[in-house]
C-alpha cells in the first residue's frame, strides 16, 4: 500500500518547481533513479539547470550534497580519500573524500581519465569503498548523479561500457520550450538567483528518512506475470533488432523492472502497467545498446530504435 510515497513526491515536485522550470520529464526520471536506489547519467548542454536541479533536490530531501568537478588531473584518491600520517599520534588516519556523502554530483565525469572514473565503480555497485585494503561503508542514500556535455568531445574520456551499465538511467535534458524560457527570464528579472539558492523559500521534508520509506514502498510493489513477461520480451527484442550490434543484458531487464515500479509509485499507483514500462524504457536502455555502424551512418539513433522496439512488442492484456 502506498501510504508515504504520493505525498512525499508531491512535496518534492512542488518545491522543485519553485526553482526549476520546463524540465518536468528530467525531474521525474531523476526521482525514479532515487526511488529505485540507482544512479543516473545526465546529459545536456551547459546552462540547462543540471547542477541546479540536483542541488535543489538535495536541499528538499535533507541529503548531504557534494560536488566533484572532474578534470584530467583528478586522481582516484581525490574521490575516495586517503590515509594521512598524523605526526602527533604517529598513526595514519583516514581523510574522507567527497564520495562520503548522500548525493554526489560528478560534474563532467567524462573529462577525467578511466583510472579515476573507475574509482566510482565499487561505490556505485556496492555502496562501499576500499582504501588501503580497508572497507568503508557509504551512506544508504548514496546516489551518483553524473553529468556530461554532449557537444564537446575534445579532451574527454568516453565512459567504458562496464561503468555505463552501472547507471540505472541515462537522462537527456533538452532545451526548454519558449514559454518555459520566458518564465526563467521573468524569474531572474524579479530577483531569483541560482547562485543564491539559500534565498529561495524551499521547504525541506520533515522526515529525514522519507526517501527510505518511499524506497521500501517501491520495493514492495509487485508486477503481474504478464507485465514481467512484457519486460523480458522488450529486452530480448533489443538483441535481435536489425540495427543493433549488441543488445541489453539481464541487468537491463532488472533496471527496467525497478524503474517501472518507481515510476508507478510516483504516479500514485500500487501496480505497474505497460505504459510505465514504455515511458521509462528509453532512459533505461539508451546507454545499454550499441547500433551497427551502417545504421548510424543512415541516421539511426538508440532512442528511435528503442521506440521502434517498443512498438513491435505485443502489449499484455
C-alpha positions as CSV (number, residue, x, y, z in Angstrom):
1,X,0.0,0.0,0.0
2,X,1.4,3.4,-1.0
3,X,0.8,5.4,2.2
4,X,4.0,7.5,2.1
5,X,5.2,7.9,-1.5
6,X,2.5,10.0,-3.2
7,X,2.6,12.8,-0.6
8,X,6.4,12.8,-0.5
9,X,6.7,13.0,-4.2
10,X,4.1,15.7,-4.4
11,X,6.0,17.8,-1.9
12,X,9.3,17.3,-3.7
13,X,7.8,18.3,-7.1
14,X,6.1,21.3,-5.6
15,X,9.4,22.6,-4.1
16,X,11.5,21.8,-7.2
17,X,9.1,23.8,-9.4
18,X,10.0,26.9,-7.2
19,X,13.4,26.7,-8.8
20,X,13.3,24.5,-11.9
21,X,11.2,25.4,-15.0
22,X,10.4,23.3,-18.0
23,X,12.3,20.1,-17.1
24,X,9.5,18.0,-15.8
25,X,10.5,14.8,-17.6
26,X,14.1,15.0,-16.4
27,X,13.0,15.7,-12.8
28,X,10.6,12.7,-12.9
29,X,13.4,10.5,-14.2
30,X,15.9,11.7,-11.5
31,X,13.2,10.9,-8.9
32,X,12.8,7.4,-10.5
33,X,16.6,6.8,-10.0
34,X,16.4,8.0,-6.4
35,X,13.4,5.8,-5.5
36,X,14.8,2.8,-7.4
37,X,18.1,3.1,-5.4
38,X,20.1,3.7,-8.6
39,X,22.4,6.2,-10.2
40,X,21.8,8.5,-13.2
41,X,23.9,9.9,-16.0
42,X,22.5,13.3,-17.1
43,X,23.4,14.6,-20.5
44,X,22.7,18.1,-21.6
45,X,24.4,21.3,-22.9
46,X,25.7,23.8,-20.4
47,X,23.1,26.1,-18.9
48,X,20.1,23.7,-18.8
49,X,19.9,23.5,-15.0
50,X,21.5,20.1,-14.5
51,X,23.6,21.1,-11.4
52,X,20.8,23.4,-10.1
53,X,18.3,20.6,-10.2
54,X,20.5,18.2,-8.2
55,X,21.4,20.8,-5.6
56,X,17.8,21.8,-5.1
57,X,16.7,18.1,-4.8
58,X,19.4,17.6,-2.1
59,X,18.1,20.5,-0.1
60,X,14.5,19.4,-0.3
61,X,15.1,15.8,0.9
62,X,17.6,16.9,3.5
63,X,20.5,15.0,2.0
64,X,24.2,15.8,2.3
65,X,25.4,17.0,-1.1
66,X,28.9,17.0,-2.6
67,X,30.1,18.1,-6.0
68,X,33.3,16.9,-7.7
69,X,34.4,18.8,-10.8
70,X,36.1,16.1,-12.9
71,X,39.2,17.2,-14.6
72,X,42.1,15.4,-16.5
73,X,44.4,15.7,-13.5
74,X,42.0,14.3,-10.9
75,X,43.3,11.3,-9.0
76,X,41.3,8.3,-7.5
77,X,42.3,9.4,-4.0
78,X,40.8,12.8,-4.7
79,X,37.5,11.0,-5.0
80,X,37.7,8.3,-2.3
81,X,40.0,9.9,0.2
82,X,43.3,8.7,1.5
83,X,45.1,7.7,4.7
84,X,47.2,10.6,6.1
85,X,50.0,10.2,8.7
86,X,49.4,12.2,11.9
87,X,52.7,13.4,13.3
88,X,51.2,14.0,16.7
89,X,49.8,10.5,17.2
90,X,52.2,8.7,14.9
91,X,49.3,6.9,13.3
92,X,47.5,7.0,10.0
93,X,44.0,8.4,9.9
94,X,41.5,8.5,7.0
95,X,40.8,11.8,5.3
96,X,37.4,11.2,3.8
97,X,37.0,12.1,0.1
98,X,33.9,13.7,-1.3
99,X,32.4,10.3,-2.1
100,X,31.4,10.0,1.6
101,X,28.1,11.8,1.1
102,X,24.4,11.2,0.3
103,X,24.1,12.7,-3.2
104,X,27.3,13.0,-5.3
105,X,27.3,15.3,-8.3
106,X,30.0,14.0,-10.6
107,X,30.2,17.0,-12.9
108,X,31.5,16.4,-16.4
109,X,32.5,12.8,-15.5
110,X,33.9,12.1,-19.0
111,X,36.7,14.7,-18.5
112,X,38.7,12.5,-16.2
113,X,40.8,9.5,-17.2
114,X,39.5,5.9,-16.9
115,X,41.6,5.3,-13.8
116,X,39.7,8.0,-11.8
117,X,36.4,7.1,-13.4
118,X,37.0,3.5,-12.1
119,X,37.2,4.9,-8.5
120,X,33.4,5.2,-8.6
121,X,32.7,1.6,-9.8
122,X,32.8,-0.1,-6.4
123,X,30.9,2.7,-4.7
124,X,28.2,2.7,-7.3
125,X,27.7,-1.1,-7.3
126,X,28.2,-1.9,-3.6
127,X,27.9,1.4,-1.8
128,X,31.3,1.0,-0.2
129,X,34.9,2.0,-0.9
130,X,38.2,0.2,-0.2
131,X,41.1,2.3,0.8
132,X,44.5,0.6,1.5
133,X,42.7,-2.7,1.9
134,X,40.2,-1.4,4.4
135,X,36.4,-1.4,3.6
136,X,34.3,1.6,4.4
137,X,30.5,1.7,4.0
138,X,28.8,4.6,2.4
139,X,25.5,6.3,3.2
140,X,22.4,4.1,2.5
141,X,21.1,7.1,0.5
142,X,24.3,7.3,-1.6
143,X,23.4,8.3,-5.2
144,X,25.7,9.3,-8.0
145,X,24.2,11.9,-10.4
146,X,26.8,12.4,-13.1
147,X,26.7,15.0,-15.9
148,X,28.3,15.1,-19.3
149,X,28.3,17.6,-22.1
150,X,27.1,16.1,-25.4
151,X,28.7,18.7,-27.7
152,X,32.4,18.8,-26.6
153,X,34.4,15.6,-27.1
154,X,37.9,17.1,-27.3
155,X,39.9,16.2,-24.2
156,X,37.3,13.8,-22.9
157,X,37.4,10.1,-22.0
158,X,34.3,8.1,-23.0
159,X,32.9,6.1,-20.2
160,X,33.6,2.3,-20.6
161,X,30.6,0.0,-21.1
162,X,31.1,-1.5,-17.6
163,X,30.6,1.9,-16.0
164,X,27.8,3.0,-18.2
165,X,25.9,-0.1,-17.2
166,X,26.2,0.9,-13.5
167,X,23.9,3.9,-14.3
168,X,20.3,2.9,-13.9
169,X,19.2,5.7,-16.3
170,X,20.7,8.0,-18.9
171,X,18.7,11.2,-18.8
172,X,18.9,13.6,-21.7
173,X,17.9,17.2,-20.8
174,X,16.6,19.2,-23.8
175,X,16.3,22.9,-24.3
176,X,13.2,24.3,-22.6
177,X,10.2,25.5,-24.6
178,X,9.7,29.1,-25.4
179,X,7.1,29.5,-22.7
180,X,9.4,27.9,-20.1
181,X,12.4,30.1,-21.2
182,X,10.2,33.2,-20.8
183,X,9.3,32.1,-17.3
184,X,13.0,31.6,-16.5
185,X,13.8,35.2,-17.7
186,X,10.9,36.6,-15.7
187,X,12.0,34.9,-12.5
188,X,15.6,36.3,-12.9
189,X,14.2,39.7,-13.7
190,X,12.2,39.6,-10.4
191,X,15.3,38.7,-8.3
192,X,15.8,35.0,-8.5
193,X,19.5,34.0,-8.5
194,X,20.5,30.4,-8.9
195,X,23.8,31.2,-7.2
196,X,21.9,32.2,-4.0
197,X,19.8,29.1,-3.6
198,X,19.6,29.7,0.2
199,X,17.4,32.8,-0.5
200,X,14.7,30.7,-2.1
201,X,12.0,29.6,0.2
202,X,12.5,25.8,-0.1
203,X,10.7,23.7,2.5
204,X,12.6,20.5,3.2
205,X,10.9,17.2,4.1
206,X,10.1,17.0,7.7
207,X,11.1,13.3,8.0
208,X,14.8,12.8,7.2
209,X,14.0,9.1,6.5
210,X,11.3,10.0,3.9
211,X,13.2,8.7,0.9
212,X,14.0,5.4,2.7
213,X,10.3,4.9,3.5
214,X,9.4,5.6,-0.2
215,X,12.1,3.1,-1.4
216,X,10.6,0.4,0.9
217,X,7.1,1.0,-0.6
218,X,8.6,0.9,-4.2
219,X,10.4,-2.4,-3.4
220,X,7.1,-3.9,-2.1
221,X,5.2,-3.3,-5.4
222,X,4.6,-6.5,-7.4
223,X,4.2,-7.0,-11.1
224,X,1.7,-9.2,-12.8
225,X,3.2,-12.2,-14.6
226,X,2.1,-10.7,-18.0
227,X,3.9,-7.4,-17.2
228,X,7.0,-9.3,-16.2
229,X,6.9,-11.2,-19.5
230,X,6.5,-7.9,-21.4
231,X,9.7,-6.6,-19.8
232,X,11.6,-9.7,-20.9
233,X,10.2,-9.5,-24.4
234,X,11.3,-5.9,-24.8
235,X,14.8,-6.7,-23.6
236,X,15.2,-9.7,-25.8
237,X,14.0,-7.8,-28.8
238,X,16.9,-5.4,-28.4
239,X,19.2,-8.4,-29.1
240,X,17.6,-9.3,-32.4
241,X,16.7,-5.9,-33.9
242,X,18.4,-5.5,-37.3
243,X,20.1,-2.2,-36.4
244,X,21.6,-3.3,-33.1
245,X,25.2,-4.5,-32.7
246,X,24.7,-5.8,-29.2
247,X,21.5,-5.6,-27.1
248,X,20.6,-5.1,-23.5
249,X,21.7,-7.5,-20.8
250,X,19.7,-9.2,-18.0
251,X,20.9,-6.3,-15.7
252,X,19.0,-4.0,-18.1
253,X,15.8,-6.1,-17.6
254,X,16.2,-5.7,-13.8
255,X,16.7,-2.0,-14.3
256,X,13.6,-1.7,-16.3
257,X,11.7,-3.6,-13.6
258,X,12.9,-1.3,-10.8
259,X,12.4,1.9,-12.8
260,X,8.9,0.9,-13.9
261,X,8.0,0.2,-10.2
262,X,9.4,3.6,-9.1
263,X,7.5,5.4,-11.9
264,X,4.2,3.7,-11.0
265,X,4.7,4.8,-7.4
266,X,5.5,8.4,-8.4
267,X,2.2,8.3,-10.4
268,X,0.4,7.1,-7.2
269,X,-0.3,3.6,-8.3
270,X,0.3,0.3,-6.5
271,X,0.7,-1.6,-9.7
272,X,2.9,-1.3,-12.8
273,X,1.2,-1.0,-16.3
274,X,2.8,-1.4,-19.7
275,X,2.6,2.4,-20.1
276,X,5.1,2.7,-17.2
277,X,7.5,0.4,-18.9
278,X,7.1,2.2,-22.3
279,X,7.5,5.6,-20.7
280,X,10.8,4.7,-18.9
281,X,12.3,2.3,-21.4
282,X,14.3,4.9,-23.4
283,X,16.3,6.4,-20.5
284,X,16.8,2.9,-19.1
285,X,18.1,1.4,-22.3
286,X,19.7,4.2,-24.4
287,X,23.1,3.7,-22.9
288,X,22.9,-0.1,-22.8
289,X,22.7,-0.9,-26.5
290,X,25.0,-0.2,-29.4
291,X,24.0,0.2,-33.0
292,X,25.6,-1.2,-36.1
293,X,27.9,1.3,-37.9
294,X,25.8,1.2,-41.1
295,X,22.7,2.0,-39.1
296,X,24.4,5.0,-37.5
297,X,25.5,6.2,-41.0
298,X,21.9,6.1,-42.1
299,X,21.0,8.4,-39.2
300,X,19.5,5.8,-36.8
301,X,19.7,6.7,-33.1
302,X,19.3,4.5,-30.0
303,X,16.2,6.4,-28.9
304,X,14.5,5.9,-32.2
305,X,15.4,2.2,-32.3
306,X,14.1,1.6,-28.7
307,X,10.9,3.4,-29.6
308,X,10.6,1.1,-32.7
309,X,11.2,-2.0,-30.5
310,X,8.5,-0.9,-28.0
311,X,6.0,-0.6,-30.8
312,X,6.9,-4.1,-32.1
313,X,6.3,-5.9,-28.8
314,X,2.7,-7.0,-28.1
315,X,1.2,-5.3,-25.1
316,X,-0.2,-7.8,-22.5
317,X,-4.0,-7.6,-21.9
